[in-house]
Amino acid sequence: MSYTNNPTVLARQRNMTAINSALEIDLTGQATAESIGGIFYSGIGGQADFMRGAILSPGGKTSWPFSRRQRTAPCPASSPS
């Protein structure tokens, strides 16, 4: 892992693209990929390492695809009138 997840090693790849799944993303852009609240859905991985490596790569980019689902009733303030 000291080599494969090293952001400076990953950044040597031109046009590196890191695609990581996200479980939740808040309004400030913070994303979680391991848990929602106190419930873990996956193990802790190298998402941050690969994101840093892709950003440092010449022409590199990152992506956080996620599924849009609403599990609770919408907030009254955000409902259309």
C-alpha distances in whole Angstrom, upper triangle without the diagonal:
4,5,5,5,7,11,13,11,12,15,16,17,21,22,18,19,17,18,18,20,22,24,26,27,29,32,30,27,25,23,21,19,19,22,26,28,27,26,22,22,18,15,13,10,9,13,13,10,12,15,15,14,17,19,18,19,22,24,21,22,20,22,22,24,26,29,32,34,36,36,39,42,42,43,47,46,44,46,49,52
4,6,6,6,10,11,10,11,14,15,17,20,22,18,20,18,20,20,22,24,26,28,28,30,33,30,28,25,24,23,21,21,24,28,29,29,28,25,25,21,18,15,13,11,14,14,11,12,16,14,13,17,19,17,18,22,24,21,22,21,23,24,26,28,31,34,36,38,39,41,44,44,45,48,47,45,48,50,54
4,6,5,9,9,7,9,12,12,13,17,19,16,18,16,19,19,22,24,27,29,29,31,33,31,28,26,25,24,22,22,26,30,31,31,30,27,26,22,20,17,14,12,15,14,11,12,15,14,12,15,17,16,16,19,21,19,20,20,22,23,26,28,31,34,36,39,40,42,45,45,45,49,48,46,48,51,54
4,6,8,10,7,8,11,12,12,16,17,14,15,13,16,16,19,21,24,26,26,29,31,29,26,24,23,22,19,20,24,27,29,29,28,24,23,20,17,15,12,9,12,13,9,9,13,13,11,13,16,15,15,18,20,17,18,17,19,20,23,25,28,31,33,36,37,39,42,42,43,47,46,43,46,48,51
4,6,9,8,7,11,12,13,16,17,13,14,12,14,14,17,19,21,23,23,26,28,26,23,21,19,18,17,17,21,24,26,26,25,22,21,18,15,13,9,6,9,9,6,7,10,10,9,11,14,13,14,18,19,16,16,15,17,18,21,23,26,29,31,33,34,37,40,39,40,43,43,40,43,45,49
4,6,5,6,9,10,12,15,16,13,15,13,16,16,20,21,24,25,25,27,29,26,24,22,21,20,19,20,23,27,28,28,28,25,24,21,18,16,13,9,11,10,6,8,11,9,7,11,13,12,12,16,18,15,16,16,19,20,23,25,28,31,33,36,37,39,42,41,42,45,44,42,44,47,50
4,5,5,6,9,10,13,14,11,12,11,15,15,18,20,23,24,23,25,26,24,21,20,19,19,18,20,23,26,28,28,28,25,25,22,20,16,14,10,11,9,5,6,8,6,4,8,9,8,9,13,15,12,13,13,16,18,21,23,27,30,32,34,36,38,40,39,40,43,42,39,42,44,48
4,5,5,7,9,12,14,12,14,14,17,18,22,23,27,27,26,28,29,26,24,23,22,23,22,24,27,30,32,32,32,29,28,25,23,20,17,13,14,13,9,10,11,8,6,9,10,8,9,12,15,13,15,15,19,21,24,27,30,33,36,38,39,41,44,43,43,46,45,42,45,47,51
4,5,6,8,11,13,11,14,14,17,18,22,24,27,28,28,30,31,29,26,25,24,24,23,24,28,31,33,33,32,29,28,25,23,20,17,13,15,14,10,10,12,11,7,10,12,10,9,13,15,13,15,16,19,21,24,27,31,33,36,39,40,42,45,44,44,48,47,44,47,48,52
4,5,6,9,10,7,10,10,13,15,19,21,24,25,25,27,29,26,23,22,21,22,20,22,26,28,31,31,30,27,26,23,21,19,15,12,12,12,8,7,9,9,5,7,10,8,7,11,13,10,12,13,16,18,21,24,27,30,33,35,37,39,42,41,41,45,44,41,44,45,49
4,5,7,9,7,10,11,15,16,20,22,26,26,25,27,28,26,23,22,22,23,22,24,27,30,32,33,32,29,28,25,24,21,18,14,14,13,10,9,10,8,5,6,8,5,4,7,10,8,11,12,16,18,21,24,28,31,34,36,38,40,43,41,42,45,43,41,43,45,48
4,6,9,8,12,13,17,19,23,25,29,30,29,31,32,29,26,26,25,26,25,27,31,33,36,36,36,33,31,28,27,24,21,17,17,16,13,12,13,12,8,9,11,8,6,8,11,10,13,15,19,22,24,27,31,34,37,39,41,44,46,44,45,48,47,44,47,48,52
4,6,6,9,11,15,17,21,24,27,29,27,30,31,29,26,26,25,26,24,26,30,32,35,36,35,32,30,27,26,24,20,17,17,17,14,11,13,12,9,8,11,9,6,8,9,8,12,14,17,20,22,25,29,32,35,38,39,42,44,43,44,47,46,43,45,46,50
4,5,9,12,15,18,22,24,28,29,28,30,31,29,25,26,25,27,25,28,31,34,36,38,37,34,32,29,28,26,23,19,19,18,16,13,14,14,10,9,11,10,6,5,6,7,10,13,16,20,22,25,29,31,35,38,40,42,44,43,44,47,45,42,44,45,49
4,6,10,13,16,19,22,26,26,25,27,28,26,23,24,23,24,23,26,29,31,34,36,35,32,30,28,27,25,22,19,17,17,16,13,12,13,10,8,9,10,6,6,4,4,7,10,13,17,19,22,26,28,31,34,37,39,41,39,40,43,42,39,41,42,45
4,7,10,13,17,19,23,24,23,25,26,25,21,21,20,21,20,23,26,28,31,32,31,28,27,24,23,22,18,15,14,14,12,9,9,10,8,5,8,9,6,8,7,5,7,8,11,15,17,20,24,26,29,32,34,37,39,38,39,42,40,38,40,41,44
4,6,10,13,16,19,21,19,22,23,22,18,19,17,19,17,20,24,25,28,30,29,26,24,22,22,20,17,14,12,13,12,9,8,10,9,6,8,11,9,10,9,6,5,6,8,11,13,16,20,22,26,29,31,33,36,34,35,38,37,34,36,37,41
4,6,10,12,16,17,17,20,21,20,16,16,14,15,14,17,20,22,25,26,25,22,20,18,18,16,13,11,8,10,10,6,6,9,8,6,9,11,10,13,12,8,7,5,6,9,11,14,18,20,23,26,28,31,33,32,33,36,35,32,34,36,40
4,7,10,13,15,15,18,20,19,15,15,13,14,12,15,18,20,23,24,23,20,18,16,17,16,13,12,9,11,12,9,8,12,12,10,12,15,14,16,15,11,9,6,5,6,7,11,14,17,20,23,25,28,30,29,30,34,33,30,32,33,37
4,7,10,12,12,16,18,18,14,13,10,10,8,11,14,16,19,21,19,16,14,13,13,12,10,10,6,9,11,9,8,12,13,11,13,16,16,19,18,14,11,8,6,5,7,9,12,15,18,21,22,25,28,27,28,32,31,28,30,32,36
4,7,9,10,14,17,17,14,13,9,9,6,10,12,13,17,18,17,14,12,11,13,13,11,12,9,12,14,12,12,15,16,15,17,20,20,23,21,17,14,11,8,5,5,6,9,12,14,17,19,22,24,24,25,29,29,26,28,30,33
4,6,7,11,14,14,11,10,6,6,5,8,10,10,14,16,14,13,11,11,13,13,12,13,10,12,15,14,13,16,18,17,18,21,22,24,23,19,16,12,10,6,6,5,8,11,12,15,16,19,21,21,22,26,25,23,25,27,31
4,7,10,14,15,12,11,7,6,5,7,7,7,11,13,12,11,9,10,13,13,14,15,13,15,18,17,16,19,21,20,21,24,25,28,26,23,20,16,13,9,9,7,8,10,10,12,13,15,18,18,20,24,24,21,23,26,29
4,7,10,12,10,8,6,5,7,9,9,7,10,13,13,13,12,13,16,15,16,17,14,15,19,18,17,19,22,21,21,24,26,28,27,23,20,16,14,10,10,8,9,9,10,11,12,14,17,16,17,21,21,18,21,23,27
4,7,8,6,6,4,7,9,12,12,11,13,16,16,16,15,16,18,17,17,18,14,15,18,18,15,18,21,20,19,22,24,26,25,21,18,15,12,9,10,9,11,10,12,13,15,16,18,16,17,20,20,17,20,22,26
4,5,5,6,7,9,12,15,14,12,13,16,17,18,18,19,21,19,20,20,17,17,21,21,18,20,23,22,21,24,26,28,26,24,20,17,15,12,14,12,14,13,14,14,15,16,17,15,15,18,17,15,18,21,24
4,6,7,10,13,16,18,17,16,16,20,21,22,22,23,24,23,23,23,20,19,23,22,19,21,24,23,21,25,27,28,26,24,21,18,16,14,15,14,16,14,16,15,17,17,18,16,15,18,15,14,17,19,22
4,6,9,12,16,18,18,17,17,21,22,22,22,23,24,22,22,22,18,17,20,21,17,18,22,21,19,22,24,26,24,22,19,17,16,14,16,16,18,17,19,19,21,21,22,19,18,21,19,17,21,23,26
4,6,10,13,16,16,15,17,20,21,20,20,20,21,19,19,19,15,14,17,17,14,15,19,17,16,19,21,23,21,19,16,13,12,10,13,13,15,15,17,18,20,21,22,20,20,23,21,19,22,24,27
4,7,10,13,13,13,14,17,18,17,17,18,18,16,16,16,13,12,15,16,13,15,18,17,16,19,21,24,23,20,17,14,13,10,13,13,16,16,18,18,20,21,23,21,21,24,22,21,24,26,29
4,7,10,10,10,12,15,15,14,14,14,15,13,14,14,11,11,14,14,12,14,17,17,16,19,21,24,23,19,16,13,11,8,11,10,13,14,15,17,18,19,22,21,21,24,23,21,24,27,30
4,6,7,8,10,12,12,11,10,11,12,10,11,13,10,11,14,15,13,16,18,18,18,21,23,26,25,21,18,15,13,10,12,11,13,14,15,17,17,19,22,21,22,25,25,23,26,28,32
4,6,8,11,13,12,9,8,8,9,8,9,10,8,10,13,13,13,15,18,17,18,21,22,25,24,21,18,14,13,9,11,10,12,14,15,17,18,20,23,23,24,28,28,26,28,30,34
4,7,10,10,9,6,6,5,6,6,8,11,10,12,15,15,15,18,20,20,21,24,25,28,28,24,21,18,16,13,14,13,15,17,17,19,18,21,24,24,25,29,29,28,30,32,36
4,6,7,5,4,5,7,9,9,12,15,13,15,18,19,18,21,23,23,24,27,28,31,31,27,24,20,19,15,16,14,15,16,16,17,16,18,21,22,23,27,27,25,27,31,34
4,6,6,7,8,10,13,13,16,18,16,17,21,21,20,23,25,25,26,29,30,33,32,29,26,22,20,16,16,14,14,15,14,14,13,14,18,18,19,23,24,22,24,27,31
4,6,8,10,13,15,15,18,20,19,19,23,24,23,25,28,28,28,31,33,36,35,31,28,25,23,19,20,17,17,18,16,16,14,15,18,19,19,23,23,23,25,28,31
4,6,10,12,13,14,17,20,19,20,23,24,24,26,29,29,30,32,34,37,36,33,30,26,25,21,22,19,20,21,19,19,17,18,21,22,23,26,27,26,28,32,35
4,6,9,11,13,16,19,18,20,23,24,24,26,28,29,29,32,34,37,36,32,29,26,24,20,20,18,18,19,17,18,15,17,21,22,23,27,28,27,29,32,35
4,6,8,9,12,16,15,17,20,21,21,23,25,26,27,29,31,34,33,30,27,23,22,18,19,17,17,19,18,19,17,20,23,24,26,29,30,29,30,34,37
4,7,10,12,15,14,17,19,20,20,23,24,25,26,29,30,33,32,28,25,22,20,16,16,14,15,17,16,18,16,19,23,24,26,29,30,28,30,33,36
4,7,8,12,12,15,17,17,18,20,22,22,24,26,27,30,30,26,24,20,19,16,16,15,16,19,19,21,20,23,26,27,29,32,33,31,33,35,39
4,6,10,11,13,15,16,17,19,20,21,23,25,26,29,29,25,24,20,20,17,18,17,19,22,22,24,23,26,29,30,31,35,35,34,35,38,42
4,7,8,10,12,13,14,16,17,19,20,22,23,27,27,23,22,18,18,16,18,18,20,23,23,25,24,27,30,31,31,35,35,33,36,38,42
4,6,8,9,10,12,13,14,16,18,19,20,24,24,20,19,16,16,15,17,17,20,23,24,26,26,29,32,32,33,37,36,34,37,39,43
4,6,5,6,9,10,11,12,14,16,16,20,21,17,16,14,14,14,16,18,21,24,25,28,28,31,34,33,34,38,37,35,37,40,43
4,5,5,6,9,10,11,12,14,15,19,19,15,13,10,11,10,13,14,18,20,22,25,25,28,31,30,31,35,34,32,34,36,40
4,6,5,6,9,10,11,12,14,18,18,14,13,11,12,12,15,16,20,22,24,26,27,29,32,31,31,35,34,32,34,37,40
4,5,5,6,9,10,11,12,16,17,13,13,11,14,14,17,19,23,25,27,30,31,33,36,35,35,39,38,35,38,40,44
4,5,5,6,9,10,10,14,14,11,10,9,11,12,15,17,21,24,26,29,30,32,35,34,35,38,37,35,37,39,43
4,5,5,6,9,10,13,13,9,8,6,9,10,13,16,19,22,24,27,28,31,33,32,32,36,34,32,34,36,40
4,5,5,6,9,12,13,10,10,9,12,13,17,19,23,25,28,30,31,33,36,34,35,38,36,34,37,39,42
4,6,5,6,10,11,8,9,9,13,15,18,21,25,27,30,32,34,36,38,37,38,41,39,37,40,41,45
4,5,5,8,8,5,6,6,10,13,16,19,23,25,28,31,32,35,37,35,36,39,38,35,38,39,43
4,6,8,8,5,6,7,11,13,17,20,23,25,28,31,33,35,37,35,35,38,36,34,37,38,41
4,7,9,7,9,11,14,17,20,23,27,29,32,34,36,38,40,38,39,42,40,37,40,42,45
4,6,5,8,11,14,17,20,24,27,29,33,35,37,39,42,40,40,43,41,39,41,43,46
4,5,9,12,16,19,22,26,29,31,34,37,39,42,43,41,42,45,43,40,43,43,47
4,7,10,14,17,19,23,27,28,32,35,37,39,41,39,40,42,40,37,40,40,44
4,7,11,14,17,20,24,26,29,32,34,36,38,36,37,40,38,35,38,39,42
4,7,11,13,17,20,22,25,28,31,33,35,33,33,36,35,32,34,35,39
4,7,10,13,17,19,22,25,27,29,31,30,30,34,32,29,32,33,36
4,6,10,13,15,19,21,24,26,28,26,28,31,29,26,29,30,34
4,6,10,12,15,18,20,23,25,23,24,28,27,24,26,28,31
4,7,10,13,16,18,21,23,22,24,27,26,23,25,26,30
4,7,9,12,15,17,20,19,21,24,24,21,22,24,28
4,6,10,12,15,17,17,19,22,23,20,20,22,26
4,7,10,12,14,13,16,19,19,16,17,18,22
4,6,9,11,11,14,17,18,16,16,18,21
4,6,7,8,11,14,15,13,13,16,19
4,7,9,12,15,17,15,15,18,21
4,6,9,12,14,13,13,16,19
4,7,9,12,11,10,13,15
4,6,8,7,7,10,13
4,5,5,7,10,12
4,5,5,9,9
4,6,8,9
4,7,9
4,6
4
